[in-house]
Amino acid sequence: MFNKCCNQKPCTCSVVYEPPIQNCIQNDYVHEIKHIVPINTNIINNQIYKHTYVPEYTCQEETIVTNLNSCNN
């Protein structure tokens, strides 16, 4: 409630008590943690053999004999 001042000069009023104010302070602490991560490298050597084929043609010749026999009656 508002306290009225007196009519005299200087006027002194009674003390007004306000509700308390809460201050909040946040402190952040950063901790750096070192991690060791082993990394292994595996090398694969791929030996590729490409096969090519060259045809070599051969030829065979065959002779057959046919006998024709005729009979005269």
Secondary structure, 3 states (H helix, E strand, C coil): CCCCCCCCCCCCCCCCCCCCCCCCCCCCCCCCCCCCCCCCCCCCCCCCCCCCCCCCCCCCCCCCCCCCCCCCC
